[in-house]
Amino acid sequence: MMRGLAVLAAAASLAFGAMPANAQSVPCDRDCLIQVADHYLHALVDDKPAEADISATARYTENGQQLDIGDGIWATAQKLGTYRIVVPDTARQEVGIAAQVIESGRRVLIGTRLAVLRGKITEIEQIV
């Protein structure tokens, strides 16, 4: 009887759009982490932080200084260069990025670490 009620409750929650508790903790796989990194880089050079998968409570540091998301290189990056290495770490739910960005007409390298929780960026550490 109890098992039947549990199945019914799970079916009802799915029918009304609620996610099962275990689905909320599903980690981001390799492809997911690569996609998060790609969205982040494009949002960075387009100066559109809202287009990246960034949590509302995310912490951002650039060259060791805590900044608001959208400040720093977000305001000066113009486009992505051709050089990019993306290293997803599914065990730690992080992705490392080494990429070339065009800033004020010059090529610069950025090193970035993104911490990810449920597909959203929760920490950004960046060296320009």
The first five atom37 places (N, CA, C, CB, O) and aatype in JSON, in Angstrom:
{
  "aatype": [12, 12, 1, 7, 10, 0, 19, 10, 0, 0, 0, 0, 15, 10, 0, 13, 7, 0, 12, 14, 0, 2, 0, 5, 15, 19, 14, 4, 3, 1, 3, 4, 10, 9, 5, 19, 0, 3, 8, 18, 10, 8, 0, 10, 19, 3, 3, 11, 14, 0, 6, 0, 3, 9, 15, 0, 16, 0, 1, 18, 16, 6, 2, 7, 5, 5, 10, 3, 9, 7, 3, 7, 9, 17, 0, 16, 0, 5, 11, 10, 7, 16, 18, 1, 9, 19, 19, 14, 3, 16, 0, 1, 5, 6, 19, 7, 9, 0, 0, 5, 19, 9, 6, 15, 7, 1, 1, 19, 10, 9, 7, 16, 1, 10, 0, 19, 10, 1, 7, 11, 9, 16, 6, 9, 6, 5, 9, 19],
  "atom_mask": [
    [1, 1, 1, 1, 1],
    [1, 1, 1, 1, 1],
    [1, 1, 1, 1, 1],
    [1, 1, 1, 0, 1],
    [1, 1, 1, 1, 1],
    [1, 1, 1, 1, 1],
    [1, 1, 1, 1, 1],
    [1, 1, 1, 1, 1],
    [1, 1, 1, 1, 1],
    [1, 1, 1, 1, 1],
    [1, 1, 1, 1, 1],
    [1, 1, 1, 1, 1],
    [1, 1, 1, 1, 1],
    [1, 1, 1, 1, 1],
    [1, 1, 1, 1, 1],
    [1, 1, 1, 1, 1],
    [1, 1, 1, 0, 1],
    [1, 1, 1, 1, 1],
    [1, 1, 1, 1, 1],
    [1, 1, 1, 1, 1],
    [1, 1, 1, 1, 1],
    [1, 1, 1, 1, 1],
    [1, 1, 1, 1, 1],
    [1, 1, 1, 1, 1],
    [1, 1, 1, 1, 1],
    [1, 1, 1, 1, 1],
    [1, 1, 1, 1, 1],
    [1, 1, 1, 1, 1],
    [1, 1, 1, 1, 1],
    [1, 1, 1, 1, 1],
    [1, 1, 1, 1, 1],
    [1, 1, 1, 1, 1],
    [1, 1, 1, 1, 1],
    [1, 1, 1, 1, 1],
    [1, 1, 1, 1, 1],
    [1, 1, 1, 1, 1],
    [1, 1, 1, 1, 1],
    [1, 1, 1, 1, 1],
    [1, 1, 1, 1, 1],
    [1, 1, 1, 1, 1],
    [1, 1, 1, 1, 1],
    [1, 1, 1, 1, 1],
    [1, 1, 1, 1, 1],
    [1, 1, 1, 1, 1],
    [1, 1, 1, 1, 1],
    [1, 1, 1, 1, 1],
    [1, 1, 1, 1, 1],
    [1, 1, 1, 1, 1],
    [1, 1, 1, 1, 1],
    [1, 1, 1, 1, 1],
    [1, 1, 1, 1, 1],
    [1, 1, 1, 1, 1],
    [1, 1, 1, 1, 1],
    [1, 1, 1, 1, 1],
    [1, 1, 1, 1, 1],
    [1, 1, 1, 1, 1],
    [1, 1, 1, 1, 1],
    [1, 1, 1, 1, 1],
    [1, 1, 1, 1, 1],
    [1, 1, 1, 1, 1],
    [1, 1, 1, 1, 1],
    [1, 1, 1, 1, 1],
    [1, 1, 1, 1, 1],
    [1, 1, 1, 0, 1],
    [1, 1, 1, 1, 1],
    [1, 1, 1, 1, 1],
    [1, 1, 1, 1, 1],
    [1, 1, 1, 1, 1],
    [1, 1, 1, 1, 1],
    [1, 1, 1, 0, 1],
    [1, 1, 1, 1, 1],
    [1, 1, 1, 0, 1],
    [1, 1, 1, 1, 1],
    [1, 1, 1, 1, 1],
    [1, 1, 1, 1, 1],
    [1, 1, 1, 1, 1],
    [1, 1, 1, 1, 1],
    [1, 1, 1, 1, 1],
    [1, 1, 1, 1, 1],
    [1, 1, 1, 1, 1],
    [1, 1, 1, 0, 1],
    [1, 1, 1, 1, 1],
    [1, 1, 1, 1, 1],
    [1, 1, 1, 1, 1],
    [1, 1, 1, 1, 1],
    [1, 1, 1, 1, 1],
    [1, 1, 1, 1, 1],
    [1, 1, 1, 1, 1],
    [1, 1, 1, 1, 1],
    [1, 1, 1, 1, 1],
    [1, 1, 1, 1, 1],
    [1, 1, 1, 1, 1],
    [1, 1, 1, 1, 1],
    [1, 1, 1, 1, 1],
    [1, 1, 1, 1, 1],
    [1, 1, 1, 0, 1],
    [1, 1, 1, 1, 1],
    [1, 1, 1, 1, 1],
    [1, 1, 1, 1, 1],
    [1, 1, 1, 1, 1],
    [1, 1, 1, 1, 1],
    [1, 1, 1, 1, 1],
    [1, 1, 1, 1, 1],
    [1, 1, 1, 1, 1],
    [1, 1, 1, 0, 1],
    [1, 1, 1, 1, 1],
    [1, 1, 1, 1, 1],
    [1, 1, 1, 1, 1],
    [1, 1, 1, 1, 1],
    [1, 1, 1, 1, 1],
    [1, 1, 1, 0, 1],
    [1, 1, 1, 1, 1],
    [1, 1, 1, 1, 1],
    [1, 1, 1, 1, 1],
    [1, 1, 1, 1, 1],
    [1, 1, 1, 1, 1],
    [1, 1, 1, 1, 1],
    [1, 1, 1, 1, 1],
    [1, 1, 1, 0, 1],
    [1, 1, 1, 1, 1],
    [1, 1, 1, 1, 1],
    [1, 1, 1, 1, 1],
    [1, 1, 1, 1, 1],
    [1, 1, 1, 1, 1],
    [1, 1, 1, 1, 1],
    [1, 1, 1, 1, 1],
    [1, 1, 1, 1, 1],
    [1, 1, 1, 1, 1]
  ],
  "atom_positions": [
    [[0.82, -1.19, 0.0], [0.0, 0.0, 0.0], [0.88, 1.27, 0.0], [-0.94, -0.01, 1.22], [0.63, 2.19, -0.78]],
    [[1.9, 1.3, 0.88], [2.77, 2.47, 0.95], [3.54, 2.66, -0.35], [3.75, 2.33, 2.12], [3.7, 3.79, -0.81]],
    [[4.0, 1.57, -0.95], [4.73, 1.66, -2.22], [3.84, 2.23, -3.3], [5.26, 0.27, -2.64], [4.28, 3.06, -4.1]],
    [[2.6, 1.81, -3.33], [1.64, 2.32, -4.3], [1.42, 3.82, -4.14], [0.0, 0.0, 0.0], [1.31, 4.53, -5.14]],
    [[1.37, 4.3, -2.9], [1.22, 5.74, -2.65], [2.45, 6.51, -3.1], [0.96, 6.01, -1.16], [2.33, 7.61, -3.63]],
    [[3.63, 5.94, -2.9], [4.87, 6.59, -3.32], [4.92, 6.72, -4.84], [6.1, 5.82, -2.81], [5.32, 7.75, -5.37]],
    [[4.51, 5.66, -5.54], [4.49, 5.7, -7.0], [3.49, 6.73, -7.48], [4.16, 4.32, -7.58], [3.77, 7.48, -8.42]],
    [[2.32, 6.78, -6.84], [1.29, 7.75, -7.21], [1.77, 9.18, -6.97], [0.0, 7.48, -6.41], [1.53, 10.06, -7.8]],
    [[2.44, 9.41, -5.85], [2.96, 10.75, -5.55], [4.02, 11.16, -6.56], [3.55, 10.79, -4.13], [4.04, 12.31, -7.0]],
    [[4.9, 10.24, -6.94], [5.93, 10.54, -7.94], [5.3, 10.86, -9.29], [6.91, 9.37, -8.09], [5.72, 11.79, -9.97]],
    [[4.29, 10.09, -9.68], [3.61, 10.33, -10.95], [2.91, 11.68, -10.94], [2.6, 9.21, -11.25], [2.91, 12.4, -11.94]],
    [[2.3, 12.03, -9.81], [1.61, 13.31, -9.71], [2.59, 14.47, -9.8], [0.82, 13.4, -8.41], [2.3, 15.48, -10.45]],
    [[3.74, 14.33, -9.15], [4.72, 15.43, -9.2], [5.25, 15.62, -10.61], [5.88, 15.16, -8.24], [5.5, 16.75, -11.03]],
    [[5.44, 14.52, -11.35], [5.89, 14.63, -12.74], [4.81, 15.25, -13.6], [6.27, 13.26, -13.28], [5.11, 16.05, -14.49]],
    [[3.58, 14.89, -13.36], [2.47, 15.42, -14.15], [2.33, 16.93, -13.97], [1.17, 14.73, -13.78], [1.91, 17.62, -14.9]],
    [[2.67, 17.43, -12.8], [2.53, 18.86, -12.53], [3.84, 19.62, -12.7], [2.01, 19.07, -11.13], [3.93, 20.78, -12.3]],
    [[4.85, 18.98, -13.29], [6.08, 19.66, -13.64], [7.15, 19.67, -12.56], [0.0, 0.0, 0.0], [8.22, 20.24, -12.78]],
    [[6.9, 19.07, -11.42], [7.92, 19.04, -10.37], [8.95, 17.98, -10.71], [7.28, 18.77, -8.98], [8.62, 16.94, -11.28]],
    [[10.2, 18.25, -10.36], [11.26, 17.27, -10.6], [11.41, 16.38, -9.39], [12.6, 17.98, -10.93], [11.32, 16.87, -8.27]],
    [[11.64, 15.09, -9.59], [11.94, 14.24, -8.44], [13.2, 14.73, -7.75], [12.11, 12.77, -8.89], [14.08, 15.31, -8.39]],
    [[13.3, 14.52, -6.44], [14.43, 15.02, -5.66], [15.77, 14.54, -6.21], [14.3, 14.59, -4.2], [16.73, 15.3, -6.25]],
    [[15.84, 13.27, -6.66], [17.11, 12.77, -7.16], [17.48, 13.38, -8.5], [17.06, 11.27, -7.28], [18.67, 13.42, -8.83]],
    [[16.53, 13.86, -9.29], [16.83, 14.47, -10.59], [17.5, 15.83, -10.41], [15.56, 14.62, -11.42], [18.24, 16.27, -11.29]],
    [[17.25, 16.5, -9.28], [17.85, 17.81, -9.04], [19.33, 17.7, -8.74], [17.15, 18.51, -7.9], [20.06, 18.68, -8.88]],
    [[19.78, 16.53, -8.33], [21.18, 16.38, -7.97], [21.99, 15.66, -9.05], [21.3, 15.63, -6.66], [23.14, 15.28, -8.82]],
    [[21.4, 15.48, -10.23], [22.12, 14.82, -11.32], [23.27, 15.72, -11.75], [21.16, 14.52, -12.53], [23.07, 16.89, -12.08]],
    [[24.5, 15.18, -11.73], [25.65, 16.01, -12.1], [25.7, 16.3, -13.6], [26.95, 15.33, -11.67], [25.09, 15.6, -14.41]],
    [[26.42, 17.33, -13.93], [26.65, 17.72, -15.32], [27.68, 16.76, -15.9], [27.13, 19.23, -15.43], [28.76, 16.59, -15.32]],
    [[27.37, 16.12, -17.03], [28.33, 15.22, -17.65], [29.35, 16.03, -18.48], [27.61, 14.18, -18.55], [29.31, 17.26, -18.5]],
    [[30.24, 15.33, -19.15], [31.32, 15.98, -19.92], [30.75, 16.95, -20.96], [32.19, 14.91, -20.63], [31.2, 18.1, -21.05]],
    [[29.78, 16.51, -21.73], [29.19, 17.37, -22.76], [28.5, 18.59, -22.15], [28.18, 16.57, -23.6], [28.58, 19.69, -22.7]],
    [[27.84, 18.4, -21.03], [27.18, 19.5, -20.32], [28.21, 20.55, -19.89], [26.4, 18.97, -19.1], [27.99, 21.74, -20.08]],
    [[29.33, 20.11, -19.29], [30.36, 21.04, -18.84], [30.98, 21.8, -20.02], [31.45, 20.29, -18.07], [31.25, 23.0, -19.91]],
    [[31.19, 21.11, -21.13], [31.72, 21.78, -22.32], [30.74, 22.82, -22.83], [32.03, 20.75, -23.43], [31.14, 23.91, -23.25]],
    [[29.46, 22.5, -22.8], [28.43, 23.45, -23.24], [28.36, 24.66, -22.31], [27.06, 22.76, -23.31], [28.19, 25.79, -22.78]],
    [[28.47, 24.44, -21.0], [28.5, 25.55, -20.04], [29.66, 26.48, -20.36], [28.6, 25.02, -18.59], [29.5, 27.7, -20.36]],
    [[30.85, 25.9, -20.63], [32.03, 26.7, -20.96], [31.82, 27.49, -22.24], [33.27, 25.8, -21.1], [32.17, 28.67, -22.31]],
    [[31.24, 26.86, -23.25], [30.98, 27.53, -24.52], [30.01, 28.7, -24.35], [30.43, 26.52, -25.55], [30.24, 29.79, -24.87]],
    [[28.93, 28.47, -23.61], [27.97, 29.56, -23.36], [28.64, 30.7, -22.59], [26.76, 29.03, -22.56], [28.39, 31.87, -22.87]],
    [[29.49, 30.34, -21.62], [30.18, 31.35, -20.83], [31.07, 32.22, -21.72], [31.02, 30.7, -19.73], [31.01, 33.45, -21.64]],
    [[31.89, 31.6, -22.56], [32.8, 32.36, -23.42], [32.05, 33.28, -24.37], [33.7, 31.41, -24.21], [32.45, 34.43, -24.56]],
    [[30.98, 32.79, -24.97], [30.22, 33.64, -25.89], [29.52, 34.78, -25.15], [29.18, 32.79, -26.65], [29.45, 35.9, -25.66]],
    [[29.01, 34.51, -23.96], [28.38, 35.57, -23.16], [29.42, 36.61, -22.76], [27.71, 34.97, -21.91], [29.13, 37.81, -22.74]],
    [[30.65, 36.15, -22.45], [31.73, 37.06, -22.06], [32.06, 38.04, -23.18], [32.98, 36.27, -21.68], [32.1, 39.25, -22.95]],
    [[32.29, 37.55, -24.38], [32.69, 38.45, -25.46], [31.52, 39.27, -26.0], [33.31, 37.65, -26.6], [31.74, 40.32, -26.6]],
    [[30.3, 38.81, -25.78], [29.12, 39.58, -26.19], [28.68, 40.55, -25.1], [27.97, 38.64, -26.55], [27.74, 41.32, -25.3]],
    [[29.36, 40.52, -23.93], [29.01, 41.32, -22.76], [27.55, 41.14, -22.39], [29.31, 42.81, -23.03], [26.82, 42.11, -22.15]],
    [[27.13, 39.87, -22.34], [25.75, 39.54, -22.0], [25.76, 38.43, -20.95], [24.95, 39.1, -23.26], [25.46, 37.27, -21.26]],
    [[26.09, 38.78, -19.7], [26.16, 37.77, -18.65], [24.88, 36.95, -18.49], [26.5, 38.42, -17.34], [24.92, 35.79, -18.11]],
    [[23.73, 37.57, -18.79], [22.46, 36.86, -18.64], [22.34, 35.67, -19.59], [21.31, 37.82, -18.87], [21.53, 34.78, -19.36]],
    [[23.15, 35.66, -20.66], [23.08, 34.55, -21.62], [23.94, 33.35, -21.2], [23.51, 35.03, -22.98], [23.87, 32.3, -21.83]],
    [[24.74, 33.51, -20.17], [25.5, 32.38, -19.63], [24.64, 31.73, -18.55], [26.91, 32.85, -19.04], [23.71, 32.34, -18.03]],
    [[24.97, 30.5, -18.23], [24.22, 29.75, -17.23], [24.79, 30.05, -15.84], [24.26, 28.22, -17.53], [25.34, 29.16, -15.19]],
    [[24.66, 31.3, -15.39], [25.28, 31.74, -14.14], [24.23, 31.84, -13.05], [25.98, 33.1, -14.32], [23.18, 32.46, -13.23]],
    [[24.52, 31.23, -11.92], [23.64, 31.29, -10.76], [23.56, 32.72, -10.24], [24.13, 30.35, -9.64], [24.52, 33.49, -10.37]],
    [[22.43, 33.08, -9.68], [22.24, 34.43, -9.13], [23.2, 34.72, -7.98], [20.8, 34.61, -8.66], [23.47, 35.89, -7.67]],
    [[23.71, 33.68, -7.34], [24.62, 33.86, -6.2], [26.08, 33.56, -6.55], [24.18, 32.96, -5.04], [26.91, 33.4, -5.66]],
    [[26.38, 33.48, -7.83], [27.75, 33.14, -8.27], [28.76, 34.18, -7.82], [27.8, 32.99, -9.79], [28.45, 35.37, -7.72]],
    [[29.96, 33.71, -7.54], [31.08, 34.57, -7.15], [32.04, 34.68, -8.33], [31.81, 34.01, -5.88], [32.35, 33.67, -8.97]],
    [[32.52, 35.89, -8.62], [33.41, 36.13, -9.76], [34.67, 36.83, -9.3], [32.69, 36.97, -10.85], [34.61, 37.87, -8.64]],
    [[35.83, 36.25, -9.64], [37.1, 36.93, -9.39], [37.86, 37.01, -10.7], [37.93, 36.2, -8.3], [37.84, 36.09, -11.51]],
    [[38.54, 38.13, -10.88], [39.4, 38.33, -12.05], [40.73, 38.84, -11.54], [38.77, 39.33, -13.08], [40.79, 39.86, -10.85]],
    [[41.8, 38.12, -11.88], [43.15, 38.46, -11.4], [43.19, 38.62, -9.88], [43.63, 39.74, -12.08], [43.86, 39.51, -9.35]],
    [[42.45, 37.74, -9.19], [42.46, 37.74, -7.73], [41.55, 38.75, -7.07], [0.0, 0.0, 0.0], [41.46, 38.76, -5.84]],
    [[40.89, 39.6, -7.83], [39.99, 40.62, -7.27], [38.54, 40.18, -7.45], [40.22, 41.99, -7.93], [38.14, 39.78, -8.54]],
    [[37.75, 40.26, -6.39], [36.33, 39.94, -6.54], [35.65, 41.12, -7.23], [35.66, 39.64, -5.15], [35.77, 42.26, -6.81]],
    [[34.93, 40.81, -8.31], [34.22, 41.81, -9.1], [32.77, 41.39, -9.28], [34.9, 42.02, -10.47], [32.41, 40.24, -9.04]],
    [[31.96, 42.34, -9.71], [30.61, 42.01, -10.11], [30.67, 41.35, -11.49], [29.69, 43.28, -10.13], [31.49, 41.73, -12.32]],
    [[29.81, 40.38, -11.72], [29.75, 39.76, -13.03], [29.33, 40.83, -14.03], [28.77, 38.54, -13.05], [28.33, 41.52, -13.84]],
    [[30.1, 40.95, -15.1], [29.87, 42.01, -16.09], [30.96, 43.07, -16.05], [0.0, 0.0, 0.0], [31.1, 43.84, -17.0]],
    [[31.73, 43.11, -14.96], [32.84, 44.05, -14.86], [34.12, 43.39, -15.38], [33.03, 44.53, -13.4], [34.11, 42.22, -15.74]],
    [[35.2, 44.15, -15.42], [36.48, 43.62, -15.87], [36.48, 43.35, -17.36], [0.0, 0.0, 0.0], [36.0, 44.16, -18.15]],
    [[37.0, 42.2, -17.74], [37.13, 41.86, -19.15], [35.78, 41.72, -19.85], [37.92, 40.58, -19.31], [35.71, 41.78, -21.08]],
    [[34.71, 41.54, -19.09], [33.38, 41.48, -19.71], [33.13, 42.74, -20.53], [32.28, 41.31, -18.62], [32.52, 42.68, -21.6]],
    [[33.6, 43.88, -20.05], [33.33, 45.15, -20.72], [34.29, 45.44, -21.87], [33.41, 46.28, -19.71], [33.99, 46.27, -22.72]],
    [[35.45, 44.76, -21.91], [36.45, 45.1, -22.92], [36.71, 44.01, -23.95], [37.73, 45.43, -22.24], [37.31, 44.28, -24.99]],
    [[36.26, 42.79, -23.68], [36.45, 41.7, -24.65], [35.58, 41.94, -25.87], [36.12, 40.31, -24.0], [34.4, 42.28, -25.75]],
    [[36.17, 41.77, -27.05], [35.44, 42.04, -28.29], [35.01, 40.78, -29.02], [36.29, 42.88, -29.21], [33.91, 40.72, -29.55]],
    [[35.89, 39.77, -29.04], [35.53, 38.51, -29.69], [36.48, 37.42, -29.24], [35.55, 38.65, -31.22], [37.53, 37.69, -28.65]],
    [[36.11, 36.19, -29.54], [36.95, 35.05, -29.23], [38.02, 34.89, -30.29], [36.12, 33.76, -29.12], [37.77, 35.13, -31.47]],
    [[39.21, 34.5, -29.87], [40.26, 34.17, -30.8], [40.13, 32.71, -31.22], [0.0, 0.0, 0.0], [39.13, 32.05, -30.92]],
    [[41.12, 32.21, -31.91], [41.05, 30.84, -32.43], [41.56, 29.8, -31.44], [41.84, 30.73, -33.7], [41.28, 28.61, -31.61]],
    [[42.29, 30.21, -30.43], [42.89, 29.28, -29.48], [41.93, 29.02, -28.33], [44.23, 29.83, -28.94], [41.44, 29.96, -27.69]],
    [[41.66, 27.73, -28.05], [40.79, 27.4, -26.92], [41.03, 25.96, -26.48], [39.3, 27.61, -27.29], [41.05, 25.04, -27.31]],
    [[41.22, 25.78, -25.2], [41.29, 24.44, -24.6], [40.26, 24.41, -23.48], [42.75, 24.11, -24.07], [40.25, 25.3, -22.62]],
    [[39.41, 23.41, -23.49], [38.38, 23.24, -22.47], [38.61, 21.89, -21.8], [36.93, 23.35, -23.07], [38.68, 20.86, -22.47]],
    [[38.72, 21.9, -20.47], [39.01, 20.67, -19.72], [37.9, 20.44, -18.69], [40.4, 20.76, -19.02], [37.91, 21.05, -17.62]],
    [[36.94, 19.57, -19.02], [35.86, 19.29, -18.07], [36.32, 18.29, -17.0], [34.64, 18.74, -18.8], [37.02, 17.33, -17.3]],
    [[35.92, 18.53, -15.77], [36.21, 17.63, -14.64], [34.87, 17.22, -14.04], [37.13, 18.33, -13.56], [34.33, 17.91, -13.18]],
    [[34.34, 16.09, -14.5], [33.02, 15.66, -14.05], [33.0, 15.27, -12.57], [32.55, 14.48, -14.9], [31.98, 15.43, -11.91]],
    [[34.11, 14.77, -12.05], [34.16, 14.38, -10.64], [34.01, 15.58, -9.72], [35.48, 13.65, -10.34], [33.34, 15.5, -8.7]],
    [[34.64, 16.7, -10.08], [34.57, 17.91, -9.25], [33.49, 18.89, -9.7], [35.91, 18.62, -9.26], [33.23, 19.89, -9.03]],
    [[32.84, 18.59, -10.85], [31.83, 19.48, -11.42], [32.41, 20.87, -11.67], [30.61, 19.57, -10.49], [31.84, 21.89, -11.29]],
    [[33.57, 20.86, -12.34], [34.26, 22.09, -12.73], [34.71, 21.96, -14.17], [35.45, 22.38, -11.79], [34.82, 20.86, -14.7]],
    [[34.98, 23.09, -14.78], [35.55, 23.08, -16.12], [36.62, 24.16, -16.18], [34.45, 23.31, -17.22], [36.4, 25.3, -15.76]],
    [[37.78, 23.79, -16.7], [38.87, 24.73, -16.88], [38.93, 25.17, -18.34], [0.0, 0.0, 0.0], [38.66, 24.38, -19.25]],
    [[39.28, 26.43, -18.54], [39.32, 26.98, -19.89], [40.6, 27.79, -20.05], [38.07, 27.86, -20.18], [40.96, 28.59, -19.19]],
    [[41.29, 27.56, -21.16], [42.36, 28.44, -21.59], [41.93, 28.92, -22.97], [43.8, 27.7, -21.62], [41.73, 28.11, -23.88]],
    [[41.77, 30.21, -23.13], [41.23, 30.71, -24.39], [41.86, 32.05, -24.76], [39.71, 30.86, -24.31], [42.32, 32.81, -23.91]],
    [[41.86, 32.3, -26.06], [42.32, 33.58, -26.58], [41.09, 34.48, -26.78], [43.12, 33.4, -27.93], [40.07, 34.06, -27.33]],
    [[41.22, 35.71, -26.32], [40.16, 36.7, -26.46], [40.78, 37.95, -27.07], [39.47, 37.01, -25.07], [41.91, 38.32, -26.74]],
    [[40.06, 38.59, -27.93], [40.5, 39.88, -28.48], [39.94, 40.96, -27.57], [40.02, 40.07, -29.98], [38.72, 41.09, -27.41]],
    [[40.86, 41.73, -26.97], [40.49, 42.79, -26.03], [41.15, 44.08, -26.5], [40.92, 42.44, -24.55], [42.38, 44.15, -26.6]],
    [[40.34, 45.08, -26.79], [40.86, 46.37, -27.26], [41.78, 46.19, -28.47], [41.61, 47.1, -26.13], [42.8, 46.87, -28.59]],
    [[41.42, 45.27, -29.36], [42.18, 45.03, -30.58], [43.4, 44.14, -30.42], [0.0, 0.0, 0.0], [44.08, 43.86, -31.41]],
    [[43.71, 43.7, -29.19], [44.89, 42.86, -28.95], [44.46, 41.48, -28.48], [45.82, 43.52, -27.91], [43.44, 41.31, -27.82]],
    [[45.28, 40.49, -28.83], [45.02, 39.13, -28.37], [45.53, 38.96, -26.94], [45.68, 38.09, -29.31], [46.68, 39.29, -26.63]],
    [[44.66, 38.45, -26.09], [45.06, 38.14, -24.71], [44.59, 36.72, -24.39], [44.46, 39.17, -23.69], [43.64, 36.21, -24.98]],
    [[45.28, 36.1, -23.45], [44.87, 34.78, -23.0], [44.14, 34.9, -21.68], [46.08, 33.83, -22.86], [44.51, 35.71, -20.82]],
    [[43.11, 34.09, -21.52], [42.43, 34.01, -20.23], [42.49, 32.57, -19.75], [40.94, 34.52, -20.34], [42.4, 31.62, -20.54]],
    [[42.64, 32.43, -18.47], [42.55, 31.13, -17.81], [41.36, 31.21, -16.87], [0.0, 0.0, 0.0], [41.3, 32.1, -16.02]],
    [[40.43, 30.28, -17.01], [39.18, 30.37, -16.26], [38.85, 29.02, -15.63], [38.04, 30.83, -17.16], [39.06, 27.97, -16.24]],
    [[38.33, 29.07, -14.41], [37.77, 27.89, -13.75], [36.32, 28.2, -13.44], [38.56, 27.51, -12.46], [36.02, 29.2, -12.79]],
    [[35.42, 27.34, -13.9], [34.0, 27.48, -13.61], [33.56, 26.31, -12.73], [33.16, 27.55, -14.92], [33.77, 25.15, -13.1]],
    [[32.97, 26.6, -11.59], [32.35, 25.56, -10.77], [30.88, 25.5, -11.17], [32.52, 25.85, -9.21], [30.24, 26.54, -11.35]],
    [[30.36, 24.3, -11.31], [29.01, 24.11, -11.84], [28.19, 23.27, -10.88], [29.05, 23.46, -13.23], [28.66, 22.26, -10.37]],
    [[26.95, 23.69, -10.64], [26.01, 22.93, -9.83], [24.68, 22.9, -10.57], [25.84, 23.56, -8.4], [24.09, 23.94, -10.85]],
    [[24.21, 21.69, -10.9], [22.95, 21.51, -11.64], [22.93, 22.31, -12.94], [21.77, 21.91, -10.77], [21.89, 22.87, -13.3]],
    [[24.06, 22.36, -13.63], [24.12, 23.03, -14.92], [24.29, 24.54, -14.85], [0.0, 0.0, 0.0], [24.34, 25.2, -15.88]],
    [[24.39, 25.1, -13.64], [24.57, 26.55, -13.46], [25.95, 26.84, -12.9], [23.47, 27.13, -12.52], [26.45, 26.1, -12.05]],
    [[26.56, 27.91, -13.37], [27.87, 28.34, -12.89], [27.69, 28.97, -11.51], [28.55, 29.35, -13.88], [26.89, 29.89, -11.33]],
    [[28.44, 28.46, -10.53], [28.36, 29.0, -9.17], [29.61, 29.77, -8.76], [28.12, 27.89, -8.18], [29.56, 30.58, -7.84]],
    [[30.74, 29.5, -9.44], [31.99, 30.22, -9.16], [32.72, 30.44, -10.48], [32.89, 29.42, -8.16], [32.76, 29.56, -11.34]],
    [[33.3, 31.64, -10.63], [34.12, 31.97, -11.79], [35.42, 32.54, -11.25], [33.39, 32.99, -12.76], [35.43, 33.57, -10.57]],
    [[36.53, 31.88, -11.57], [37.86, 32.42, -11.27], [38.55, 32.61, -12.61], [38.7, 31.46, -10.31], [38.65, 31.69, -13.41]],
    [[39.0, 33.83, -12.84], [39.57, 34.13, -14.15], [40.87, 34.92, -14.01], [38.56, 34.9, -15.01], [40.97, 35.84, -13.2]],
    [[41.85, 34.53, -14.81], [43.11, 35.25, -14.9], [43.22, 35.78, -16.33], [44.34, 34.33, -14.51], [43.08, 35.02, -17.29]],
    [[43.47, 37.07, -16.46], [43.61, 37.68, -17.79], [45.07, 38.04, -17.98], [42.7, 38.94, -17.96], [45.45, 38.56, -19.02]]
  ]
}
